[in-house]
Structures are given as structure tokens and as C-alpha cells.
Amino acid sequence: MRSCGFVLVAVLALRAFPAWAQQGQPDEFSLPTFTPPTPEQPTPPQPAEPTPPPSAPLSPLPVSRPPPAAEWARLGVSASLLVTALTTYFVGGDLALLVNVLGIPVSSDTVPGEVEGWVLLVGAEGGYGRAGGANCEGALFCASRASGGLLVKGGWARGLPHVGDSITRLQTMYFAQLEVLLAHYNIPSAPLSPGVKTFELLTRLRVGFHFTGDSSRVTSTGITLMAAAVVEVIPVSNGTQGVALGASVGGGF
């Protein structure tokens, strides 16, 4: 019985061997299985970063500085025509150089941009003209008068400061001016009358005003016009003492 079982197992094994051998060897007529590689997905191009525009070099911001404080112009010049008459009469001209010695302008409450304030000036003056009077014995102008001396001028002034340095010219001014002058009064000799040559002490008081045109006020340049009433006293002289009244007109810058 055991031999029969062994034979049966051997037969089954021989029958299964060809199928097992056929599975292990490749078929000469079958194609090998080919698995294509998975295609790689293309990488999209990355957008280029924009190039920043060139930047201008940094410069420091301008520092806002307050304008300098306004101040009156240090020097001034005036010229005027003077006419006086009473005990003696005179027609002549004078030239004065003035120096500002006192006064600080402040902002005007009535005119924007302008400054105003009290101001005091001192200076020197010289003048020349023709004179007449009782000594001329009927002649209209028989004498000449040359004078020179010192003056003091003060009053209330207004002006427009210069843009660059805030220097302010006296463009409008109500003033009083006192002059102390030494003069030489000369009447040439004539056949029927001797000449007169004498020194005089002249004291003049002028009260008046300066004013400037609109265009000159804007540019802070130009000539300031002047008009004044004049009282003249001659306390020391050889025959011309007395009081004279008159007026003067002129200009300054």
C-alpha cells in the first residue's frame, strides 16, 4: 500500500514539472513588457524680478531759517533846495550825509510786510546859495552864502525790508531836523558901497516828511522825496541877524 502511494506522488510530480518549467522560461514569441517612463512635467519659467529704477542720490532737505531781523539802513544821503525870506532872503541848495545811530524797526500793524519805528540820525551838511536883504541896497541878490555844520534828525519812519539782508531804507518818515551851521556871508565891494564879509551862526529847524512812490516801495530802491517847512534863526552876524521862514524840497536815498 505504501508503494502505491509513493508511485502516485511521483506521477503527479512528473506531470507538474513541465508546467513549472514553462513558467520559468520566457516565450520566444512573446514581447517583453515595456513600461514607459513617466514624462517629466516641464517647469514653468519663473518671472524675472523687475529691476528697480535708479534712485537719485539723497540730498539733505533745506533747513528753513527765519529771515534776519530788520534794521534801518546805516547811511543815507539827502539833497534839497531851500528858500527862506523875511528879514533876509536866500535861495540855495544843500547836501547832507546821515548816519543812523538809534532805532530798531518792528513789524507794521497796518501794512503787511513793512516795518516801522522811531529812528535818530546825525550827520554833516554843506550848502551854498545867493542871498539878499537890506544890505543889498536895492539889488535882488547881491550876496552869497556858503555854510557847513552838523545836524540831528529824528522821527517816525517806515520801510520795506530788503529780501536778502532785511536792511530797510527810510521810505516814509515824519521828521524834525535841527541844524547848527557856520556860514560865510559875502557881499562884493561896489564903487559906491563897501563890501560885507562876515561869518554867521545859522540855526535851522526843519519839520517835514519823506515819501516814496509805490514802485520804489516794492523794490526797496529809488529816491525818497522830501518836503519841509523851515525856521531859520541867525543869532550871530554882522548885519544879518534875525529870523527867516521858508520851505525846502528835495530827495534822499
Residue, then its C-alpha position, 0 to 999 in steps of 0.5 A: m500500500r505504501s508503494c502505491g502511494f509513493v508511485l502516485v506522488a511521483v506521477l503527479a510530480l512528473r506531470a507538474f514539472p513541465a508546467w513549472a518549467q514553462q513558467g520559468q522560461p520566457d516565450e520566444f514569441s512573446l514581447p517583453t513588457f515595456t513600461p514607459p517612463t513617466p514624462e517629466q512635467p516641464t517647469p514653468p519659467q519663473p518671472a524675472e524680478p523687475t529691476p528697480p529704477p535708479s534712485a537719485p542720490l539723497s540730498p539733505l532737505p533745506v533747513s528753513r531759517p527765519p529771515p534776519a531781523a530788520e534794521w534801518a539802513r546805516l547811511g543815507v544821503s539827502a539833497s534839497l533846495l531851500v528858500t527862506a525870506l523875511t528879514t533876509y532872503f536866500v535861495g540855495g541848495d544843500l547836501a547832507l550825509l546821515v548816519n543812523v545811530l538809534g532805532i530798531p524797526v518792528s513789524s507794521d500793524t497796518v501794512p503787511g510786510e513793512v516795518e516801522g519805528w522811531v529812528l535818530l540820525v546825525g550827520a554833516e551838511g554843506g550848502y551854498g546859495r545867493a542871498g539878499g536883504a537890506n544890505c543889498e541896497g536895492a539889488l535882488f541878490c547881491a550876496s552869497r552864502a556858503s555854510g557847513g555844520l552838523l545836524v540831528k534828525g529824528g522821527w517816525a519812519r517806515g520801510l520795506p525790508h530788503v529780501g536778502d539782508s532785511i536792511t530797510r531804507l527810510q521810505t516814509m518818515y515824519f521828521a524834525q531836523l535841527e541844524v547848527l551851521l557856520a556860514h560865510y556871508n559875502i557881499p562884493s565891494a561896489p564903487l559906491s558901497p563897501g563890501v560885507k564879509t562876515f561869518e554867521l551862526l545859522t540855526r535851522l529847524r526843519v519839520g517835514f516828511h519823506f515819501t516814496g512812490d509805490s514802485s520804489r516801495v516794492t523794490s526797496t530802491g529809488i529816491t525818497l522825496m522830501a518836503a519841509a517847512v523851515v525856521e531859520v534863526i541867525p543869532v550871530s552876524n554882522g548885519t544879518q541877524g534875525v529870523a527867516l521862514g521858508a520851505s525846502v524840497g528835495g530827495g534822499f536815498 
